[in-house]
Amino acid sequence: MDWYVQLLVVILIAVLLIAYVFKYVGSKKIIRYNVIPPKNIQEVLEARVSFYARMNSTNKEIFQERVSYFLQTTKISPEKGALLTDEDKVLIAASATIPLFHFHHWAYENLDEVLVYPDYFDEKFGTVSDERNVAGMVGTGALNHKMILSLPALRAGFLKYPEGNMAIHEFVHLIDKADGEIDGIPDYLIPKDLISPWLQEMDKTIRQIREGKSDIREYAATNDAEFLAVVSEYFFKKPKQLQEDHPKLFSLLNEIYNRKN
């Protein structure tokens, strides 16, 4: 009978281990934050995201899969009474997907949650003061691993005519932050051989902006990090115009964002 008792003990231990795995490991794998039908995702992308609309059918399928993955694995929370729709969530996921689309191995490991405010906000995250002029922010301190987006600015970024896209702007900051510092030279994006030409072109263009000799919006001259984020908006929203007006800058951004990893 000893062998029978030993067998029962082994079986019991195995059952307990399986239960543990399903409870503590499996549960993490089945979390789905934003489950939106693929057809609905596709409709939003076709109607609102020009970057997606320019793709061939194969890339469109890949883009949809990545948008769906971001939605399911990233918490998106309306704050302060924001009325958030599924379309808004898809636009956030598209903004995250666009900068890293040509990278086979990609992930926002420094992001757990996107907080969406109903309006622009101030530096203390208030939405009622006359000083509310912040459209988006990558969180620090207590808000580390979080991003805050203004709902009107998010929607405006996907209108046909504006050059910029605030959500893409903030996701570029998040990519820049992945190496520990938001400095306009993200290790994840810029290979070592491009750092020197990138710095030279960035310094030259910032001088032109400050001297009023460039059509790139003045905010890009705030610092190196804002320059990268602003011209990245331009690159993804109006690539042909950027290529015509700033061919060297376009060429460098094209090498940065469209290289295969």
C-alpha positions, 0 to 999 in steps of 0.5 A: 500500500505504500506505493499507492499512498505515494502515488496519491501524494504525487497526484495531489501535489501535481493538482495543487501545482496546476491550480497555482499556475492557473490562478497566478500565471494563467490569470495574467495571460487572460486579462483583456482590457479593451475587447473591440471587434476586429471589424470595428477596429478596421472601420475606424482605421480606414476612416480616420488613420491616414498612415494605415490607409496608405498601406498594402493589405498585408501591412494593414492586417499586421497593423490591425493585429498590433492595434488589437494587442495594444488595446487588450494589454494596455488599460485605457481609463477615462478620467474627470468625466471624460466620455471615451468611445471605442473609436477614441481607444482605437485612435490611441492604439493606432498612435502607439502602433505608428512609430514602431510599426516597422520594428519586428520586436516592439513593446511599451514596457514602460507603459501600464495605463493611458489616462484620458482627460475631457479637456486640456489640463494644467501642470497640476492636472486641473481642467478648469483653470485658465492656465490649462494648455497641456494636451498630453504628458508622459507621467513621472513619479507617482504617475510613472508608467502612465500617460495622460492625453487630452481627449479633444487633442487626441481627436484633433490629431486625426483630422485631415488638415492639422500637421500634428498629432499629439498622441503620436507626440507623447508615444515618441516621448515614451519611446525616448524615455525607454533608455532612462532619459527623454533627450531626443536621442532614443537608443531604441530608435536611433542606431549609433551611426545615425546619432552624429548626423541626427544631432547636426541636423537637429541643431541646424533646424532648431537654429532656423526655427528660432531665427524664424527661418523654418516652417516647423512649429516653434515648439520644436525648438524648446529642446531636443526631446520636443524637436524629435517628438514634433518632427515625428508628428510631421513625418507621420502626418504629412510625409510628402510635405516634409520630404519636399520642405526638409529633405535631409530631415525626412531622410534621417527620420525615414532611416530611423523609423523605417529600418528593420530590427 
